[in-house]
Amino acid sequence: MNQSSVDFWFSGRTGDVVIECEFYDVDFGDEIEILINGQSVGYAQRTVNDSWGGVTYITLPDSYVSDSAANVLTVRNTYSQTLIWGVRDIQESEVFG
């Protein structure tokens, strides 16, 4: 709670990586930024106040993902450490179609 960012790691791989996750209490369109290896890939979508949003799919482009070294996925609150927010169920997604 009230942490400004959280990091997740995954091993090197080739190609784009699609992750899925859920966000909690995102009040502003630029509140929660998603970065891979320090490069921004966008922001979490807004959610209903004090609620978890639905499953979100985020594409991490191949040009930002390391093929052979560990990758760091950072989710950070760009506003204030006093805002309550959350992210859960982060996993690599298998997208069909």
All heavy atoms as an XYZ file, in Angstrom:
765
protein
N       0.839     -1.193      0.000
C       0.000      0.000      0.000
C       0.877      1.247      0.000
O       1.906      1.306      0.646
C      -0.890      0.019      1.237
C      -2.041     -0.974      1.184
S      -3.032     -0.929      2.670
C      -3.944      0.548      2.402
N       0.424      2.235     -0.728
C       1.069      3.542     -0.765
C       2.537      3.463     -1.173
O       3.350      4.236     -0.722
C       0.931      4.256      0.575
C      -0.507      4.495      0.931
O      -1.351      4.663      0.052
N      -0.820      4.500      2.193
N       2.860      2.526     -2.012
C       4.201      2.402     -2.544
C       4.200      3.051     -3.923
O       3.241      2.922     -4.673
C       4.575      0.927     -2.648
C       6.008      0.690     -2.995
C       6.359     -0.781     -2.792
O       5.739     -1.486     -2.014
N       7.356     -1.231     -3.498
N       5.265      3.731     -4.259
C       5.279      4.458     -5.525
C       5.504      3.565     -6.731
O       5.094      3.915     -7.838
C       6.328      5.562     -5.494
O       7.615      5.008     -5.331
N       6.140      2.400     -6.555
C       6.341      1.510     -7.699
C       6.596      0.083     -7.228
O       6.902     -0.161     -6.061
C       7.507      1.987     -8.561
O       8.725      1.827     -7.881
N       6.467     -0.825     -8.182
C       6.755     -2.231     -7.918
C       7.415     -2.790     -9.177
O       7.066     -2.412    -10.292
C       5.476     -3.001     -7.526
C       4.447     -2.977     -8.628
C       5.793     -4.410     -7.088
N       8.409     -3.663     -8.984
C       9.136     -4.275    -10.099
C       8.871     -5.772    -10.156
O       8.755     -6.439     -9.114
C      10.648     -4.073     -9.949
C      11.070     -2.628    -10.127
O      10.408     -1.894    -10.877
O      12.078     -2.234     -9.512
N       8.829     -6.285    -11.380
C       8.700     -7.715    -11.645
C       9.781     -8.077    -12.655
O      10.124     -7.261    -13.508
C       7.318     -8.043    -12.236
C       6.178     -7.620    -11.365
C       5.618     -6.356    -11.496
C       5.660     -8.483    -10.413
C       4.560     -5.964    -10.691
C       4.602     -8.094     -9.605
C       4.056     -6.827     -9.739
N      10.308     -9.293    -12.584
C      11.353     -9.726    -13.500
C      10.885    -10.950    -14.257
O      10.150    -11.777    -13.729
C      12.614    -10.108    -12.732
C      13.337     -8.955    -12.138
C      14.380     -8.269    -12.696
C      13.098     -8.331    -10.879
N      14.788     -7.261    -11.868
C      14.019     -7.277    -10.730
C      12.189     -8.544     -9.844
C      14.063     -6.464     -9.612
C      12.230     -7.736     -8.735
C      13.154     -6.717     -8.628
N      11.365    -11.067    -15.514
C      11.181    -12.295    -16.278
C      12.398    -12.486    -17.172
O      13.115    -11.544    -17.486
C       9.866    -12.299    -17.066
C       9.733    -11.215    -18.106
C      10.115    -11.439    -19.419
C       9.193     -9.975    -17.776
C       9.989    -10.451    -20.381
C       9.051     -8.983    -18.726
C       9.448     -9.225    -20.041
N      12.628    -13.720    -17.574
C      13.833    -14.057    -18.337
C      13.777    -13.511    -19.758
O      12.706    -13.155    -20.261
C      14.029    -15.573    -18.361
O      12.915    -16.184    -18.968
N      14.941    -13.465    -20.390
C      15.035    -12.977    -21.757
C      14.249    -13.843    -22.722
O      14.104    -15.043    -22.525
N      13.740    -13.208    -23.757
C      12.993    -13.921    -24.802
C      12.904    -13.042    -26.035
O      13.027    -11.830    -25.941
C      11.622    -14.357    -24.328
C      10.716    -13.192    -23.935
C       9.546    -13.628    -23.115
N      10.065    -14.042    -21.831
C       9.491    -14.920    -21.026
N       8.360    -15.427    -21.346
N      10.031    -15.257    -19.895
N      12.668    -13.650    -27.152
C      12.567    -12.905    -28.405
C      11.115    -12.558    -28.702
O      10.192    -13.210    -28.227
C      13.139    -13.718    -29.579
O      12.414    -14.939    -29.684
C      14.606    -14.017    -29.368
N      10.936    -11.522    -29.486
C       9.602    -11.109    -29.912
C       8.891    -10.243    -28.891
O       9.381    -10.005    -27.789
N       7.715     -9.754    -29.299
C       6.865     -9.000    -28.382
C       6.417     -9.915    -27.250
O       6.244    -11.117    -27.446
C       5.615     -8.486    -29.089
C       5.899     -7.420    -30.132
O       7.019     -6.879    -30.173
O       4.974     -7.129    -30.904
N       6.194     -9.343    -26.087
C       5.659    -10.085    -24.947
C       4.355     -9.419    -24.555
O       4.296     -8.197    -24.378
C       6.647    -10.074    -23.756
C       6.026    -10.729    -22.537
C       7.950    -10.750    -24.133
N       3.297    -10.208    -24.440
C       2.004     -9.686    -24.000
C       1.780    -10.158    -22.577
O       1.870    -11.352    -22.284
C       0.859    -10.160    -24.917
C      -0.484     -9.650    -24.405
C       1.095     -9.686    -26.349
N       1.534     -9.194    -21.694
C       1.231     -9.557    -20.314
C      -0.230     -9.217    -20.030
O      -0.831     -8.378    -20.706
C       2.144     -8.836    -19.301
C       2.030     -7.328    -19.435
C       3.578     -9.293    -19.439
C       2.602     -6.577    -18.263
N      -0.775     -9.884    -19.044
C      -2.118     -9.549    -18.584
C      -2.047     -9.272    -17.096
O      -1.217     -9.837    -16.385
C      -3.133    -10.638    -18.904
C      -2.928    -11.936    -18.192
C      -3.996    -12.955    -18.535
O      -3.892    -13.581    -19.596
O      -4.925    -13.117    -17.719
N      -2.901     -8.374    -16.643
C      -2.933     -8.014    -15.229
C      -4.223     -7.254    -14.948
O      -5.013     -6.994    -15.848
C      -1.717     -7.168    -14.857
S      -1.593     -5.624    -15.771
N      -4.419     -6.914    -13.687
C      -5.540     -6.082    -13.265
C      -5.009     -4.935    -12.419
O      -4.039     -5.111    -11.679
C      -6.533     -6.890    -12.427
C      -7.289     -7.941    -13.192
C      -8.282     -8.647    -12.292
O      -9.371     -8.085    -12.068
O      -7.939     -9.724    -11.798
N      -5.668     -3.798    -12.529
C      -5.277     -2.623    -11.759
C      -6.404     -2.224    -10.824
O      -7.579     -2.426    -11.104
C      -4.956     -1.450    -12.687
C      -3.734     -1.683    -13.518
C      -3.834     -2.149    -14.814
C      -2.475     -1.463    -12.997
C      -2.706     -2.378    -15.580
C      -1.338     -1.687    -13.743
C      -1.459     -2.147    -15.040
N      -6.013     -1.615     -9.694
C      -6.963     -1.190     -8.672
C      -6.942      0.322     -8.515
O      -5.876      0.930     -8.393
C      -6.602     -1.833     -7.327
C      -7.507     -1.432     -6.192
C      -8.745     -2.031     -6.028
C      -7.121     -0.438     -5.295
C      -9.576     -1.652     -4.983
C      -7.954     -0.056     -4.256
C      -9.180     -0.667     -4.103
O      -9.999     -0.285     -3.084
N      -8.106      0.920     -8.519
C      -8.322      2.325     -8.176
C      -7.421      3.290     -8.957
O      -6.720      4.110     -8.385
C      -8.146      2.542     -6.672
C      -8.724      3.885     -6.219
O      -9.601      4.434     -6.917
O      -8.284      4.390     -5.175
N      -7.472      3.173    -10.278
C      -6.727      4.093    -11.144
C      -7.664      5.252    -11.468
O      -8.616      5.098    -12.225
C      -6.233      3.397    -12.425
C      -5.455      4.374    -13.286
C      -5.397      2.173    -12.085
N      -7.394      6.419    -10.868
C      -8.292      7.565    -10.992
C      -8.008      8.453    -12.204
O      -8.890      9.164    -12.663
C      -8.200      8.434     -9.731
C      -8.631      7.677     -8.489
O      -9.680      7.019     -8.522
O      -7.896      7.742     -7.485
N      -6.761      8.416    -12.712
C      -6.364      9.331    -13.779
C      -5.716      8.550    -14.918
O      -5.052      7.534    -14.681
C      -5.376     10.378    -13.250
C      -5.872     11.089    -12.025
C      -5.402     10.732    -10.769
C      -6.821     12.094    -12.126
C      -5.864     11.377     -9.626
C      -7.287     12.745    -10.989
C      -6.815     12.385     -9.740
N      -5.850      9.034    -16.138
C      -5.312      8.357    -17.313
C      -3.801      8.269    -17.350
O      -3.239      7.435    -18.053
N      -3.123      9.120    -16.596
C      -1.657      9.085    -16.561
C      -1.131      8.810    -15.146
O      -0.030      9.186    -14.805
C      -1.074     10.385    -17.106
C      -1.472     11.606    -16.291
O      -2.390     11.503    -15.429
O      -0.883     12.679    -16.504
N      -1.940      8.127    -14.350
C      -1.563      7.867    -12.954
C      -0.593      6.694    -12.813
O       0.397      6.787    -12.092
C      -2.817      7.583    -12.126
C      -2.537      7.276    -10.685
C      -3.796      6.982     -9.881
O      -4.915      7.208    -10.375
O      -3.640      6.534     -8.745
N      -0.867      5.585    -13.492
C      -0.071      4.373    -13.334
C       0.654      4.073    -14.652
O       0.039      3.690    -15.635
C      -0.948      3.170    -12.941
C      -1.768      3.476    -11.686
C      -0.077      1.925    -12.754
C      -0.965      3.772    -10.450
N       1.973      4.276    -14.638
C       2.781      4.062    -15.839
C       3.386      2.659    -15.824
O       3.794      2.162    -14.784
C       3.889      5.104    -15.912
C       4.677      5.049    -17.196
C       5.704      6.160    -17.324
O       6.130      6.707    -16.280
O       6.075      6.472    -18.465
N       3.467      2.058    -17.010
C       4.062      0.738    -17.170
C       5.351      0.906    -17.970
O       5.357      1.523    -19.043
C       3.108     -0.227    -17.898
C       1.812     -0.379    -17.095
C       3.752     -1.582    -18.105
C       0.631      0.237    -17.714
N       6.448      0.348    -17.436
C       7.744      0.446    -18.106
C       8.364     -0.943    -18.228
O       8.186     -1.785    -17.342
C       8.705      1.325    -17.313
C       8.243      2.756    -17.046
C       7.750      2.899    -15.620
C       9.364      3.718    -17.317
N       9.080     -1.166    -19.318
C       9.867     -2.376    -19.468
C      11.311     -1.949    -19.680
O      11.602     -1.152    -20.578
C       9.346     -3.286    -20.609
C      10.190     -4.561    -20.726
C       9.299     -2.565    -21.932
C      10.066     -5.492    -19.566
N      12.172     -2.395    -18.801
C      13.596     -2.042    -18.845
C      13.800     -0.532    -18.943
O      14.650     -0.037    -19.672
C      14.291     -2.764    -19.997
C      14.226     -4.267    -19.834
O      14.340     -4.784    -18.729
N      14.030     -4.980    -20.929
N      12.980      0.213    -18.199
C      13.101      1.666    -18.124
C      12.425      2.431    -19.247
O      12.391      3.660    -19.220
N      11.841      1.729    -20.227
C      11.163      2.377    -21.351
C       9.652      2.329    -21.135
O       9.075      1.261    -20.914
C      11.504      1.656    -22.672
C      12.974      1.634    -22.990
C      13.488      3.020    -23.314
O      12.842      3.808    -24.002
N      14.666      3.336    -22.811
N       9.004      3.467    -21.238
C       7.555      3.527    -21.038
C       6.820      2.843    -22.188
O       7.148      3.042    -23.359
C       7.097      4.984    -20.937
O       5.702      5.037    -20.739
N       5.821      2.047    -21.821
C       4.955      1.421    -22.827
C       3.508      1.867    -22.658
O       2.607      1.321    -23.295
C       5.064     -0.125    -22.796
C       6.451     -0.570    -23.225
C       4.700     -0.699    -21.444
N       3.277      2.849    -21.793
C       1.938      3.399    -21.645
C       1.469      3.440    -20.205
O       2.257      3.290    -19.268
N       0.172      3.639    -20.070
C      -0.455      3.824    -18.759
C      -1.631      2.869    -18.587
O      -2.271      2.474    -19.570
C      -0.963      5.265    -18.619
C       0.149      6.278    -18.610
C       0.642      6.815    -19.785
C       0.727      6.681    -17.411
C       1.679      7.734    -19.782
C       1.765      7.603    -17.391
C       2.231      8.122    -18.579
O       3.266      9.027    -18.573
N      -1.900      2.530    -17.346
C      -3.058      1.697    -17.033
C      -4.336      2.478    -17.317
O      -4.389      3.695    -17.118
C      -3.018      1.281    -15.567
N      -5.355      1.759    -17.765
C      -6.656      2.390    -17.979
C      -7.306      2.700    -16.644
O      -7.093      2.005    -15.653
C      -7.565      1.469    -18.789
C      -7.094      1.256    -20.203
C      -8.046      0.344    -20.974
O      -8.817     -0.404    -20.397
N      -7.969      0.417    -22.287
N      -8.119      3.753    -16.648
C      -8.841      4.130    -15.429
C      -9.778      3.011    -15.005
O     -10.259      2.241    -15.829
C      -9.634      5.407    -15.680
C      -8.733      6.609    -15.912
C      -9.520      7.831    -16.242
N     -10.391      8.142    -15.101
C     -11.186      9.199    -15.050
N     -11.228     10.047    -16.054
N     -11.928      9.418    -13.993
N     -10.018      2.942    -13.697
C     -10.956      1.972    -13.144
C     -12.023      2.725    -12.357
O     -11.889      3.912    -12.084
C     -10.249      0.991    -12.189
O      -9.807      1.706    -11.027
C      -9.069      0.303    -12.856
N     -13.054      2.012    -11.972
C     -14.051      2.571    -11.073
C     -13.353      2.846     -9.746
O     -12.474      2.091     -9.318
C     -15.222      1.581    -10.886
C     -16.206      2.075     -9.846
C     -15.919      1.342    -12.221
N     -13.719      3.916     -9.084
C     -13.079      4.299     -7.825
C     -13.144      3.159     -6.806
O     -14.184      2.518     -6.637
C     -13.745      5.554     -7.254
C     -12.915      6.189     -6.165
O     -11.699      6.294     -6.282
N     -13.569      6.613     -5.098
N     -12.029      2.919     -6.131
C     -11.915      1.891     -5.091
C     -12.315      0.501     -5.583
O     -12.869     -0.290     -4.819
C     -12.753      2.262     -3.863
C     -12.261      3.525     -3.179
O     -11.052      3.804     -3.253
O     -13.090      4.227     -2.577
N     -12.004      0.198     -6.844
C     -12.377     -1.093     -7.422
C     -11.275     -1.619     -8.339
O     -10.496     -0.847     -8.893
C     -13.653     -0.966     -8.254
O     -14.732     -0.553     -7.457
N     -11.276     -2.937     -8.503
C     -10.393     -3.566     -9.482
C     -11.024     -3.424    -10.859
O     -12.237     -3.570    -11.008
C     -10.198     -5.043     -9.168
C      -9.323     -5.274     -7.978
C      -9.728     -5.549     -6.706
C      -7.897     -5.227     -7.948
N      -8.635     -5.674     -5.882
C      -7.497     -5.486     -6.619
C      -6.915     -4.994     -8.905
C      -6.156     -5.508     -6.238
C      -5.585     -5.026     -8.529
C      -5.213     -5.282     -7.213
N     -10.209     -3.149    -11.844
C     -10.668     -3.139    -13.224
C     -10.639     -4.560    -13.760
O     -10.226     -5.498    -13.077
N     -11.050     -4.721    -14.994
C     -10.989     -6.034    -15.617
C      -9.568     -6.354    -16.060
O      -8.642     -5.563    -15.903
N      -9.412     -7.527    -16.636
C      -8.114     -7.949    -17.144
C      -7.671     -7.009    -18.250
O      -8.441     -6.667    -19.139
C      -8.169     -9.398    -17.653
C      -6.887     -9.789    -18.356
C      -8.464    -10.348    -16.503
N      -6.429     -6.558    -18.172
C      -5.831     -5.670    -19.158
C      -4.687     -6.398    -19.841
O      -3.918     -7.100    -19.179
C      -5.276     -4.403    -18.466
O      -6.351     -3.720    -17.827
C      -4.597     -3.479    -19.446
N      -4.575     -6.241    -21.160
C      -3.474     -6.816    -21.926
C      -2.542     -5.688    -22.337
O      -2.983     -4.680    -22.865
C      -3.992     -7.554    -23.158
C      -4.846     -8.742    -22.794
C      -6.225     -8.626    -22.667
C      -4.266     -9.985    -22.547
C      -7.009     -9.706    -22.320
C      -5.046    -11.072    -22.195
C      -6.407    -10.925    -22.086
O      -7.175    -12.002    -21.725
N      -1.247     -5.878    -22.088
C      -0.244     -4.861    -22.401
C       0.833     -5.523    -23.255
O       1.390     -6.552    -22.865
C       0.378     -4.287    -21.119
C      -0.708     -3.669    -20.236
C       1.471     -3.285    -21.451
C      -0.283     -3.428    -18.812
N       1.112     -4.922    -24.407
C       2.167     -5.443    -25.282
C       3.484     -4.762    -24.958
O       3.578     -3.536    -24.967
C       1.813     -5.222    -26.763
O       0.582     -5.907    -27.050
C       2.909     -5.756    -27.674
N       4.488     -5.568    -24.665
C       5.842     -5.088    -24.440
C       6.594     -5.335    -25.745
O       6.829     -6.485    -26.127
C       6.496     -5.856    -23.289
C       5.694     -5.911    -21.982
C       6.403     -6.791    -20.961
C       5.439     -4.524    -21.443
N       6.953     -4.272    -26.475
C       7.538     -4.456    -27.806
C       8.909     -5.127    -27.765
O       9.706     -4.910    -26.847
C       7.648     -3.040    -28.362
C       7.351     -2.112    -27.256
C       6.794     -2.872    -26.113
N       9.148     -5.940    -28.771
C      10.401     -6.670    -28.900
C      11.617     -5.760    -28.774
O      12.623     -6.143    -28.186
C      10.430     -7.405    -30.240
C      11.719     -8.175    -30.452
O      12.113     -8.933    -29.544
O      12.337     -8.014    -31.522
N      11.520     -4.537    -29.290
C      12.659     -3.618    -29.256
C      13.022     -3.193    -27.830
O      14.137     -2.737    -27.584
C      12.388     -2.378    -30.115
O      11.234     -1.696    -29.658
N      12.109     -3.336    -26.863
C      12.375     -2.996    -25.466
C      12.690     -4.218    -24.612
O      13.179     -4.088    -23.491
C      11.182     -2.277    -24.843
C      10.855     -0.916    -25.392
C       9.688     -0.286    -25.014
C      11.685     -0.256    -26.283
C       9.355      0.978    -25.500
C      11.365      0.991    -26.781
C      10.203      1.609    -26.391
O       9.880      2.854    -26.878
N      12.344     -5.406    -25.100
C      12.516     -6.642    -24.341
C      13.865     -7.251    -24.674
O      14.211     -7.428    -25.843
C      11.391     -7.650    -24.665
C      11.624     -8.980    -23.976
C      10.031     -7.081    -24.267
N      14.645     -7.562    -23.650
C      15.948     -8.193    -23.847
C      15.765     -9.646    -24.259
O      14.967    -10.375    -23.665
C      16.768     -8.116    -22.564
O      17.976     -8.823    -22.729
N      16.534    -10.060    -25.263
C      16.466    -11.445    -25.734
C      17.199    -12.405    -24.814
O      16.817    -13.563    -24.698
C      17.066    -11.563    -27.136
C      16.261    -10.814    -28.187
O      15.107    -10.439    -27.913
O      16.800    -10.606    -29.296
N      18.272    -11.942    -24.170
C      19.130    -12.875    -23.449
C      19.348    -12.544    -21.969
O      19.896    -13.353    -21.239
C      20.490    -12.949    -24.142
O      21.069    -11.659    -24.206
N      18.941    -11.370    -21.531
C      19.131    -10.985    -20.126
C      17.772    -10.844    -19.440
O      16.730    -10.812    -20.101
C      19.891     -9.661    -20.043
N      17.792    -10.744    -18.126
C      16.558    -10.549    -17.367
C      15.906     -9.232    -17.763
O      16.578     -8.253    -18.075
C      16.847    -10.554    -15.877
N      14.598     -9.223    -17.788
C      13.803     -8.036    -18.097
C      13.119     -7.556    -16.830
O      12.667     -8.366    -16.023
C      12.745     -8.376    -19.149
C      13.356     -8.649    -20.498
O      13.680     -7.725    -21.230
N      13.528     -9.918    -20.835
N      13.023     -6.239    -16.671
C      12.378     -5.658    -15.497
C      11.122     -4.916    -15.949
O      11.191     -3.976    -16.740
C      13.316     -4.682    -14.755
C      12.602     -4.078    -13.549
C      14.589     -5.392    -14.333
N       9.991     -5.365    -15.447
C       8.713     -4.704    -15.683
C       8.412     -3.863    -14.451
O       8.336     -4.382    -13.340
C       7.606     -5.737    -15.888
C       6.202     -5.183    -16.042
C       6.056     -4.460    -17.379
C       5.176     -6.297    -15.921
N       8.266     -2.552    -14.640
C       7.994     -1.635    -13.535
C       6.599     -1.049    -13.698
O       6.227     -0.624    -14.790
C       9.029     -0.488    -13.507
O      10.330     -1.050    -13.375
C       8.767      0.463    -12.356
N       5.844     -1.051    -12.617
C       4.533     -0.400    -12.580
C       4.660      0.677    -11.514
O       4.979      0.384    -10.362
C       3.416     -1.401    -12.226
C       2.067     -0.712    -12.211
C       3.416     -2.573    -13.200
N       4.444      1.939    -11.909
C       4.680      3.015    -10.941
C       3.559      4.039    -10.948
O       2.961      4.339    -11.969
C       6.016      3.696    -11.190
C       6.069      4.540    -12.428
C       7.428      5.219    -12.552
N       7.455      6.011    -13.761
C       7.825      7.266    -13.820
N       8.212      7.901    -12.736
N       7.822      7.916    -14.952
N       3.313      4.568     -9.768
C       2.337      5.634     -9.586
C       3.054      6.954     -9.839
O       4.027      7.274     -9.154
C       1.767      5.579     -8.168
C       0.652      6.570     -7.957
O       0.756      7.727     -8.336
N      -0.418      6.109     -7.347
N       2.592      7.714    -10.802
C       3.256      8.967    -11.162
C       2.734     10.150    -10.356
O       3.255     11.254    -10.494
C       3.064      9.273    -12.659
O       1.671      9.461    -12.927
C       3.621      8.153    -13.521
N       1.728      9.937     -9.537
C       1.126     11.035     -8.788
C       1.693     11.169     -7.392
O       2.546     11.966     -7.121
C      -0.401     10.887     -8.745
C      -1.078     11.436     -9.978
C      -0.815     10.910    -11.237
C      -1.967     12.490     -9.906
C      -1.421     11.412    -12.366
C      -2.575     13.002    -11.034
C      -2.291     12.459    -12.270
O      -2.883     12.956    -13.389
N       1.199     10.366     -6.476
C       1.529     10.563     -5.070
C       1.607      9.234     -4.355
O       0.835      8.321     -4.645
C       0.451     11.433     -4.409
O       0.572     11.405     -3.018
N       2.518      9.137     -3.409
C       2.605      7.910     -2.627
C       1.429      7.764     -1.664
O       1.252      6.715     -1.064
C       3.919      7.879     -1.861
C       5.113      7.698     -2.762
C       6.393      7.568     -1.965
O       6.381      7.480     -0.755
N       7.510      7.535     -2.664
N       0.621      8.786     -1.516
C      -0.518      8.682     -0.605
C      -1.755      8.107     -1.283
O      -2.714      7.770     -0.607
C      -0.872     10.057     -0.001
O      -1.227     10.954     -1.043
C       0.297     10.610      0.796
N      -1.746      8.001     -2.613
C      -2.878      7.392     -3.309
C      -2.790      5.880     -3.183
O      -1.730      5.291     -3.362
C      -2.866      7.769     -4.795
C      -3.120      9.227     -5.143
C      -3.011      9.427     -6.648
C      -4.483      9.671     -4.658
N      -3.908      5.248     -2.884
C      -3.950      3.789     -2.807
C      -4.233      3.272     -4.209
O      -5.157      3.736     -4.889
C      -5.018      3.320     -1.803
C      -4.609      3.749     -0.404
C      -5.198      1.812     -1.889
C      -5.635      3.440      0.663
N      -3.431      2.327     -4.657
C      -3.570      1.749     -5.979
C      -3.047      0.323     -5.909
O      -2.464     -0.084     -4.910
C      -2.789      2.553     -7.023
C      -1.305      2.543     -6.804
C      -0.609      3.263     -5.872
C      -0.351      1.744     -7.482
N       0.725      2.972     -5.940
C       0.918      2.035     -6.941
C      -0.426      0.817     -8.520
C       2.085      1.429     -7.382
C       0.735      0.219     -8.957
C       1.969      0.535     -8.400
N      -3.250     -0.444     -6.944
C      -2.742     -1.802     -6.920
C      -2.652     -2.404     -8.301
O      -3.263     -1.930     -9.249
N      -1.863     -3.464     -8.380
C      -1.752     -4.283     -9.583
C      -1.655     -5.730     -9.114
O      -1.033     -6.015     -8.087
C      -0.535     -3.867    -10.457
C       0.769     -3.986     -9.704
C      -0.510     -4.645    -11.765
N      -2.318     -6.641     -9.822
C      -2.290     -8.045     -9.428
C      -2.381     -8.944    -10.655
O      -2.718     -8.497    -11.751
C      -3.419     -8.383     -8.462
C      -4.806     -8.358     -9.084
C      -5.862     -8.730     -8.078
N      -7.195     -8.691     -8.688
C      -8.310     -8.819     -8.023
N      -8.269     -8.982     -6.707
N      -9.474     -8.771     -8.639
N      -2.102    -10.205    -10.412
C      -2.229    -11.253    -11.426
C      -1.422    -10.965    -12.688
O      -1.872    -11.228    -13.798
C      -3.706    -11.489    -11.788
C      -4.520    -11.986    -10.615
O      -3.939    -12.603     -9.706
O      -5.736    -11.760    -10.607
N      -0.208    -10.433    -12.519
C       0.642    -10.182    -13.682
C       1.191    -11.514    -14.174
O       1.793    -12.263    -13.413
C       1.784     -9.213    -13.351
C       1.219     -7.817    -13.080
C       2.803     -9.167    -14.480
C       2.256     -6.761    -12.861
N       0.960    -11.762    -15.449
C       1.469    -13.000    -16.059
C       1.590    -12.813    -17.549
O       0.915    -11.956    -18.132
C       0.567    -14.167    -15.737
C      -0.880    -13.986    -16.178
C      -1.775    -15.084    -15.675
O      -1.388    -16.249    -15.686
N      -2.949    -14.746    -15.220
N       2.448    -13.607    -18.144
C       2.544    -13.588    -19.602
C       1.259    -14.193    -20.148
O       0.760    -15.192    -19.633
C       3.759    -14.368    -20.072
C       4.020    -14.183    -21.545
C       5.322    -14.800    -21.987
O       6.143    -15.171    -21.143
O       5.504    -14.901    -23.204
N       0.725    -13.559    -21.170
C      -0.563    -13.975    -21.698
C      -0.393    -14.707    -23.021
O       0.461    -14.363    -23.828
C      -1.444    -12.755    -21.918
O      -2.657    -13.139    -22.500
N      -1.209    -15.707    -23.218
C      -1.299    -16.334    -24.521
C      -2.532    -15.760    -25.187
O      -3.653    -15.945    -24.723
C      -1.423    -17.844    -24.357
C      -1.311    -18.583    -25.655
C      -1.184    -20.088    -25.450
O      -0.916    -20.510    -24.321
O      -1.375    -20.794    -26.422
N      -2.325    -14.964    -26.221
C      -3.429    -14.276    -26.890
C      -3.771    -15.041    -28.160
O      -2.892    -15.352    -28.956
C      -3.042    -12.818    -27.210
C      -4.170    -12.126    -27.950
C      -2.704    -12.078    -25.935
N      -5.022    -15.323    -28.342
C      -5.486    -16.075    -29.509
C      -6.158    -15.106    -30.489
O      -6.795    -14.156    -30.090
C      -6.481    -17.147    -29.094
C      -5.889    -18.146    -28.150
C      -6.065    -18.005    -26.784
C      -5.127    -19.191    -28.617
C      -5.518    -18.930    -25.905
C      -4.565    -20.107    -27.740
C      -4.769    -19.975    -26.382
N      -6.033    -15.433    -31.772
C      -6.768    -14.686    -32.789
C      -6.022    -13.580    -33.419
O      -5.033    -13.084    -33.209
